[in-house]
Amino acid sequence: MSKRAKRFQRISRKLTTHQLRRLQETEVALSYEELFGSGRDNSASPFFLGYYSVGGINYALEKYGVFDLFRKKGFENLKLTINTDDPYKQRIAVYFDRKSCDHLLAELVLKRKNITVYPPFPARIHGRNFEVIAVEWLCMQNPNASFSPERPRLPGQKYPGLGMGDIVMELLLIMCGRLRTAGLLNVPEHFHNAQMYTPQFRYINPEFSGKLRAIARDLLSKYSLSTASWAIDLDCVLENGHPFQWFIGEQVIPLDRDLKDYFNSKDYLKMSNKTAEEYSYSLNEEKWNRLKNKIDNEQSC
């Protein structure tokens, strides 16, 4: 565990339930329409993921030093917004100066989710249900920064990142522990996401784990992470000599003991290793040279 993770754990132990769930006046007040039928979803709650109040999240982010990190990067007048209208998918966003797309620093959409695990081999967790916190969307960006040859654009990026991804993951794991979930779930949209999340996140499907290792072995030994990720995104990579499309699969950081045992089991590791040996990846140079100029026109977030 890193020094920062240990420090976060110490801070977490000092944060009380009252501090994290304390409601502000604006959260407590219910309008006449909300009480007597405006069509608002009655299952909506002022609590993020059924636990944290807006004031509680503000307080925690100050205590963890997250807002100070934003300020050190030159961002003042920070504005935190939380949307809990959808009980199944909830959003946190941090802006600077004003709430607009070009002033968005961080956006996170989470949900509590039950997953059922069906390993491709006999396992104790076969058919078991686990409650996890699922990351539906995560965007961390610096609207004041520019891309450069040293820091090129990655698929899905509108602006360069903030370099705070590890901090976000550590805080999410603390959240998982406080809410007593089995782990943190993520579905990487791009290769670079999956690669940067490794080794903490593990694919539930061991074959996907093996494929990811093989891609990193074959492509990152020759090309940058940016080139490899864009080449996959633009369908310029061959898998065993055939056109390759990025696979979509669930990754988990396990907190539950049985889930941890599954990922460390001989059967899981054997299947992952076997898959890595059976697959090879290469760049379709001709197609890549034709399409790589499209990169500057690709934007997201």
LUMZA-715597 format. One record per residue (C-alpha): residue number from 1; residue in one letter; x, y, z negated. Coordinates in nm, 4 decimals, decimal comma. Example, Ala and Ser with C-alpha at 12.3 -4.5 7.8 and 13.67 -1.06 7.14 Angstrom:
BEGIN
LONU   nr  rest      east     north        up
LONU    1     A    1,2300   -0,4500   -0,7800
LONU    2     S    1,3670   -0,1060   -0,7140
//
This chain:
BEGIN
LONU   nr  rest      east     north        up
LONU    1     M    0,0000    0,0000    0,0000
LONU    2     S    0,1368    0,3435    0,0960
LONU    3     K    0,2014    0,6186   -0,1578
LONU    4     R   -0,0897    0,8151   -0,0146
LONU    5     A   -0,3230    0,5165   -0,0410
LONU    6     K   -0,2208    0,4687   -0,4044
LONU    7     R   -0,2817    0,8383   -0,4733
LONU    8     F   -0,6239    0,8183   -0,3087
LONU    9     Q   -0,7093    0,5167   -0,5225
LONU   10     R   -0,6172    0,7100   -0,8367
LONU   11     I   -0,8340    1,0033   -0,7284
LONU   12     S   -1,1206    0,7681   -0,6436
LONU   13     R   -1,1169    0,6161   -0,9916
LONU   14     K   -1,1523    0,9631   -1,1426
LONU   15     L   -1,4507    1,0608   -0,9264
LONU   16     T   -1,7748    0,9865   -1,1090
LONU   17     T   -2,1065    0,8733   -0,9672
LONU   18     H   -2,2594    1,2000   -1,0887
LONU   19     Q   -2,0004    1,4061   -0,9000
LONU   20     L   -2,0546    1,2128   -0,5770
LONU   21     R   -2,4358    1,2049   -0,5932
LONU   22     R   -2,5082    1,5489   -0,7376
LONU   23     L   -2,7672    1,7282   -0,5245
LONU   24     Q   -2,7537    2,0967   -0,4400
LONU   25     E   -3,0685    2,3099   -0,4577
LONU   26     T   -3,1123    2,2998   -0,0811
LONU   27     E   -3,1035    1,9199   -0,0902
LONU   28     V   -3,3507    1,8945   -0,3773
LONU   29     A   -3,6083    2,1346   -0,2373
LONU   30     L   -3,8834    1,9751   -0,0332
LONU   31     S   -4,0949    2,1883    0,1922
LONU   32     Y   -4,4726    2,1673    0,2012
LONU   33     E   -4,4486    2,0094    0,5461
LONU   34     E   -4,2108    1,7377    0,4256
LONU   35     L   -4,4380    1,6553    0,1343
LONU   36     F   -4,7660    1,6579    0,3243
LONU   37     G   -4,6827    1,5238    0,6648
LONU   38     S   -4,4801    1,7024    0,9290
LONU   39     G   -4,4036    1,3826    1,1148
LONU   40     R   -4,0640    1,3650    0,9461
LONU   41     D   -3,9356    1,0122    0,8862
LONU   42     N   -4,0232    0,9403    0,5236
LONU   43     S   -3,7368    0,6917    0,5019
LONU   44     A   -3,4852    0,9758    0,5472
LONU   45     S   -3,2777    1,0457    0,2403
LONU   46     P   -3,0585    1,3371    0,1290
LONU   47     F   -2,7905    1,0798    0,0449
LONU   48     F   -2,5310    0,9797    0,3029
LONU   49     L   -2,5362    0,5994    0,3368
LONU   50     G   -2,7836    0,6022    0,0496
LONU   51     Y   -2,5184    0,7167   -0,1977
LONU   52     Y   -2,3260    1,0406   -0,1327
LONU   53     S   -2,4779    1,3890   -0,1532
LONU   54     V   -2,3524    1,6748    0,0658
LONU   55     G   -2,2099    1,8415   -0,2432
LONU   56     G   -2,0494    1,5141   -0,3478
LONU   57     I   -1,8735    1,4700   -0,0137
LONU   58     N   -1,7558    1,8319   -0,0205
LONU   59     Y   -1,6194    1,7819   -0,3706
LONU   60     A   -1,4460    1,4551   -0,2806
LONU   61     L   -1,2819    1,5933    0,0347
LONU   62     E   -1,1429    1,8842   -0,1675
LONU   63     K   -1,0105    1,6468   -0,4344
LONU   64     Y   -0,8478    1,4179   -0,1770
LONU   65     G   -0,6835    1,7211   -0,0157
LONU   66     V   -0,8464    1,6722    0,3246
LONU   67     F   -0,9652    2,0318    0,3531
LONU   68     D   -0,6168    2,1504    0,2511
LONU   69     L   -0,4712    1,9497    0,5398
LONU   70     F   -0,7086    2,1233    0,7817
LONU   71     R   -0,6037    2,4609    0,6377
LONU   72     K   -0,2348    2,3754    0,6733
LONU   73     K   -0,3020    2,3081    1,0413
LONU   74     G   -0,4377    2,6638    1,0725
LONU   75     F   -0,8109    2,6037    1,0363
LONU   76     E   -1,0043    2,8262    0,7958
LONU   77     N   -1,3709    2,8833    0,7138
LONU   78     L   -1,4417    2,5100    0,7231
LONU   79     K   -1,8013    2,3988    0,7584
LONU   80     L   -1,9191    2,0496    0,6631
LONU   81     T   -2,2479    1,9230    0,8036
LONU   82     I   -2,4208    1,5958    0,7244
LONU   83     N   -2,7227    1,4484    0,8995
LONU   84     T   -2,9091    1,1707    0,7169
LONU   85     D   -3,2368    1,1931    0,9125
LONU   86     D   -3,1768    0,8498    1,0656
LONU   87     P   -3,1480    0,6039    0,7752
LONU   88     Y   -2,9635    0,3567    0,9986
LONU   89     K   -2,7053    0,5872    1,1590
LONU   90     Q   -2,5697    0,8930    0,9809
LONU   91     R   -2,3326    1,1711    1,0844
LONU   92     I   -2,0640    1,3832    0,9192
LONU   93     A   -1,8981    1,6697    1,1058
LONU   94     V   -1,6397    1,9321    1,0127
LONU   95     Y   -1,6134    2,2586    1,2063
LONU   96     F   -1,4005    2,5686    1,1667
LONU   97     D   -1,5341    2,9262    1,1935
LONU   98     R   -1,8625    2,8250    1,3568
LONU   99     K   -2,0656    2,5178    1,4432
LONU  100     S   -1,9981    2,4681    1,8128
LONU  101     C   -1,8439    2,1963    2,0292
LONU  102     D   -1,5212    2,3909    2,0774
LONU  103     H   -1,4859    2,4354    1,7007
LONU  104     L   -1,5424    2,0714    1,6101
LONU  105     L   -1,2535    1,9172    1,4157
LONU  106     A   -1,3989    1,5860    1,3053
LONU  107     E   -1,7117    1,3860    1,3761
LONU  108     L   -1,7965    1,0536    1,2175
LONU  109     V   -2,1077    0,8409    1,2635
LONU  110     L   -2,1507    0,5487    1,0234
LONU  111     K   -2,4131    0,2902    0,9417
LONU  112     R   -2,4573    0,0119    0,6914
LONU  113     K   -2,4890   -0,3065    0,8925
LONU  114     N   -2,5340   -0,6781    0,8352
LONU  115     I   -2,3281   -0,9054    1,0572
LONU  116     T   -2,3465   -1,2825    1,0933
LONU  117     V   -2,0165   -1,4555    1,1655
LONU  118     Y   -1,9971   -1,7622    1,3901
LONU  119     P   -1,6305   -1,8678    1,4205
LONU  120     P   -1,5369   -2,0847    1,7237
LONU  121     F   -1,4167   -2,3563    1,4856
LONU  122     P   -1,5477   -2,5099    1,1598
LONU  123     A   -1,5150   -2,2495    0,8849
LONU  124     R   -1,6630   -2,1788    0,5441
LONU  125     I   -1,8091   -1,8484    0,6616
LONU  126     H   -1,9914   -2,0016    0,9617
LONU  127     G   -2,3414   -1,8489    0,9736
LONU  128     R   -2,2729   -1,6252    0,6721
LONU  129     N   -2,4126   -1,2723    0,6547
LONU  130     F   -2,1898   -0,9854    0,5447
LONU  131     E   -2,2820   -0,6234    0,4835
LONU  132     V   -2,0238   -0,3856    0,6268
LONU  133     I   -1,9889   -0,0171    0,7003
LONU  134     A   -1,9784    0,0182    1,0784
LONU  135     V   -1,7963    0,3049    1,2487
LONU  136     E   -2,0292    0,3945    1,5356
LONU  137     W   -1,8300    0,6991    1,6467
LONU  138     L   -1,5121    0,8731    1,5344
LONU  139     C   -1,3607    1,1861    1,6866
LONU  140     M   -1,0682    1,3767    1,5335
LONU  141     Q   -0,9438    1,6644    1,7474
LONU  142     N   -0,7458    1,9869    1,7489
LONU  143     P   -0,9219    2,2356    1,9799
LONU  144     N   -0,6293    2,4784    1,9476
LONU  145     A   -0,3697    2,2310    2,0758
LONU  146     S   -0,2764    2,1353    2,4318
LONU  147     F   -0,1687    1,8091    2,5868
LONU  148     S    0,1935    1,7738    2,6944
LONU  149     P    0,4231    1,5089    2,8450
LONU  150     E    0,5264    1,4205    2,4895
LONU  151     R    0,1641    1,4067    2,3778
LONU  152     P   -0,0450    1,3051    2,6814
LONU  153     R   -0,4202    1,2738    2,6953
LONU  154     L   -0,5630    0,9349    2,6012
LONU  155     P   -0,8931    0,7954    2,7327
LONU  156     G   -1,1880    0,9546    2,5530
LONU  157     Q   -0,9968    1,2653    2,4436
LONU  158     K   -1,1020    1,6225    2,5174
LONU  159     Y   -0,8362    1,7714    2,2893
LONU  160     P   -0,5253    1,6286    2,1214
LONU  161     G   -0,5786    1,4456    1,7949
LONU  162     L   -0,5125    1,5807    1,4471
LONU  163     G   -0,2793    1,3042    1,3320
LONU  164     M   -0,5146    1,2217    1,0454
LONU  165     G   -0,6474    0,8834    1,1556
LONU  166     D   -0,4738    0,6909    0,8763
LONU  167     I   -0,6216    0,9257    0,6161
LONU  168     V   -0,9726    0,8730    0,7517
LONU  169     M   -0,9317    0,4948    0,7432
LONU  170     E   -0,8060    0,5000    0,3848
LONU  171     L   -1,1045    0,7097    0,2763
LONU  172     L   -1,3451    0,4810    0,4619
LONU  173     L   -1,2006    0,1784    0,2834
LONU  174     I   -1,2495    0,3541   -0,0500
LONU  175     M   -1,6093    0,4167    0,0556
LONU  176     C   -1,6529    0,0474    0,1415
LONU  177     G   -1,5217   -0,0488   -0,2004
LONU  178     R   -1,7476    0,1970   -0,3820
LONU  179     L   -2,0521    0,0728   -0,1912
LONU  180     R   -1,9445   -0,2892   -0,2474
LONU  181     T   -1,9515   -0,3897    0,1182
LONU  182     A   -1,7560   -0,6790    0,2684
LONU  183     G   -1,5448   -0,4571    0,4897
LONU  184     L   -1,5164   -0,1872    0,7532
LONU  185     L   -1,6282   -0,2673    1,1084
LONU  186     N   -1,5234   -0,1021    1,4322
LONU  187     V   -1,5764   -0,1747    1,8027
LONU  188     P   -1,2826   -0,0224    1,9969
LONU  189     E   -1,3941    0,1420    2,3174
LONU  190     H   -1,0416    0,1651    2,4574
LONU  191     F   -0,7180   -0,0338    2,4351
LONU  192     H   -0,5279    0,2395    2,2517
LONU  193     N   -0,7950    0,2453    1,9788
LONU  194     A   -0,7601   -0,1277    1,9201
LONU  195     Q   -0,3810   -0,1113    1,9301
LONU  196     M   -0,3553    0,1800    1,6872
LONU  197     Y   -0,6032    0,0175    1,4460
LONU  198     T   -0,3890   -0,2987    1,4355
LONU  199     P   -0,2826   -0,4648    1,2084
LONU  200     Q   -0,5429   -0,3476    0,9547
LONU  201     F   -0,8392   -0,4282    1,1784
LONU  202     R   -0,8729   -0,7874    1,2982
LONU  203     Y   -1,0983   -0,9103    1,5785
LONU  204     I   -1,3628   -1,1486    1,4479
LONU  205     N   -1,3075   -1,3489    1,7668
LONU  206     P   -0,9515   -1,4913    1,7466
LONU  207     E   -0,9310   -1,5068    2,1266
LONU  208     F   -0,9701   -1,1281    2,1443
LONU  209     S   -0,6945   -1,0997    1,8857
LONU  210     G   -0,4673   -1,3081    2,1068
LONU  211     K   -0,5533   -1,1078    2,4181
LONU  212     L   -0,4757   -0,7802    2,2433
LONU  213     R   -0,1355   -0,9129    2,1382
LONU  214     A   -0,0648   -1,0313    2,4928
LONU  215     I   -0,1583   -0,6924    2,6422
LONU  216     A    0,0706   -0,5144    2,3965
LONU  217     R    0,3498   -0,7638    2,4663
LONU  218     D    0,3305   -0,7354    2,8448
LONU  219     L    0,2390   -0,3699    2,8995
LONU  220     L    0,3872   -0,1767    2,6082
LONU  221     S    0,7276   -0,3299    2,6766
LONU  222     K    0,7262   -0,1470    3,0128
LONU  223     Y    0,4845    0,1440    2,9837
LONU  224     S    0,3730    0,4046    2,7327
LONU  225     L    0,0562    0,3588    2,5282
LONU  226     S   -0,1057    0,6342    2,7350
LONU  227     T   -0,0213    0,4688    3,0679
LONU  228     A   -0,1351    0,1260    2,9494
LONU  229     S   -0,4626    0,2561    2,8100
LONU  230     W   -0,5445    0,4644    3,1166
LONU  231     A   -0,4514    0,1782    3,3493
LONU  232     I   -0,6957   -0,0493    3,1665
LONU  233     D   -0,9617    0,2229    3,1669
LONU  234     L   -0,9226    0,2711    3,5426
LONU  235     D   -0,9282   -0,1054    3,6149
LONU  236     C   -0,5640   -0,1067    3,7234
LONU  237     V   -0,4544   -0,4047    3,5145
LONU  238     L   -0,4423   -0,7696    3,6165
LONU  239     E   -0,5136   -1,0568    3,3769
LONU  240     N   -0,3426   -1,3755    3,4938
LONU  241     G   -0,3314   -1,2176    3,8394
LONU  242     H   -0,7012   -1,1226    3,8476
LONU  243     P   -0,8733   -0,7839    3,7910
LONU  244     F   -0,9123   -0,7198    3,4190
LONU  245     Q   -1,1870   -0,5330    3,2380
LONU  246     W   -1,1514   -0,4255    2,8769
LONU  247     F   -1,3335   -0,6559    2,6369
LONU  248     I   -1,5733   -0,5205    2,3754
LONU  249     G   -1,5568   -0,6958    2,0407
LONU  250     E   -1,6004   -0,6334    1,6705
LONU  251     Q   -1,2967   -0,5683    1,4544
LONU  252     V   -1,3058   -0,5795    1,0755
LONU  253     I   -1,0874   -0,4734    0,7871
LONU  254     P   -1,1970   -0,7426    0,5403
LONU  255     L   -1,2491   -0,6683    0,1726
LONU  256     D   -1,4448   -0,9855    0,0992
LONU  257     R   -1,2203   -1,2743   -0,0099
LONU  258     D   -1,3816   -1,5301    0,2221
LONU  259     L   -1,3412   -1,2965    0,5201
LONU  260     K   -0,9753   -1,2435    0,4318
LONU  261     D   -0,9259   -1,6199    0,4111
LONU  262     Y   -1,0859   -1,6605    0,7548
LONU  263     F   -0,8445   -1,4182    0,9221
LONU  264     N   -0,5472   -1,5817    0,7492
LONU  265     S   -0,6609   -1,9373    0,8189
LONU  266     K   -0,4477   -2,1776    1,0231
LONU  267     D   -0,7317   -2,2283    1,2718
LONU  268     Y   -0,7728   -1,8543    1,3351
LONU  269     L   -0,4001   -1,7966    1,3779
LONU  270     K   -0,3602   -2,1063    1,5952
LONU  271     M   -0,6358   -1,9964    1,8350
LONU  272     S   -0,5030   -1,6401    1,8454
LONU  273     N   -0,1492   -1,7611    1,9207
LONU  274     K   -0,2704   -2,0075    2,1847
LONU  275     T   -0,4675   -1,7336    2,3616
LONU  276     A   -0,1685   -1,4975    2,3579
LONU  277     E    0,0428   -1,7687    2,5224
LONU  278     E   -0,2178   -1,8462    2,7896
LONU  279     Y   -0,2726   -1,4889    2,9085
LONU  280     S   -0,0415   -1,2481    3,0859
LONU  281     Y   -0,1040   -0,8890    3,1950
LONU  282     S    0,0513   -0,6725    3,4639
LONU  283     L   -0,0062   -0,3339    3,6238
LONU  284     N   -0,1577   -0,3134    3,9706
LONU  285     E    0,0973   -0,0532    4,0788
LONU  286     E   -0,0658    0,0297    4,4123
LONU  287     K   -0,4075    0,0964    4,2586
LONU  288     W   -0,2577    0,2823    3,9622
LONU  289     N   -0,0644    0,5185    4,1898
LONU  290     R   -0,3876    0,5967    4,3749
LONU  291     L   -0,6042    0,6581    4,0685
LONU  292     K   -0,3784    0,8048    3,7998
LONU  293     N   -0,4422    1,1601    3,9210
LONU  294     K   -0,8020    1,1234    3,7998
LONU  295     I   -0,6815    1,1391    3,4401
LONU  296     D   -0,6860    1,5201    3,4116
LONU  297     N   -1,0555    1,5214    3,4995
LONU  298     E   -1,1522    1,2720    3,2304
LONU  299     Q   -1,2842    1,4285    2,9090
LONU  300     S   -1,4885    1,3161    2,6125
LONU  301     C   -1,5645    1,4069    2,2482
//
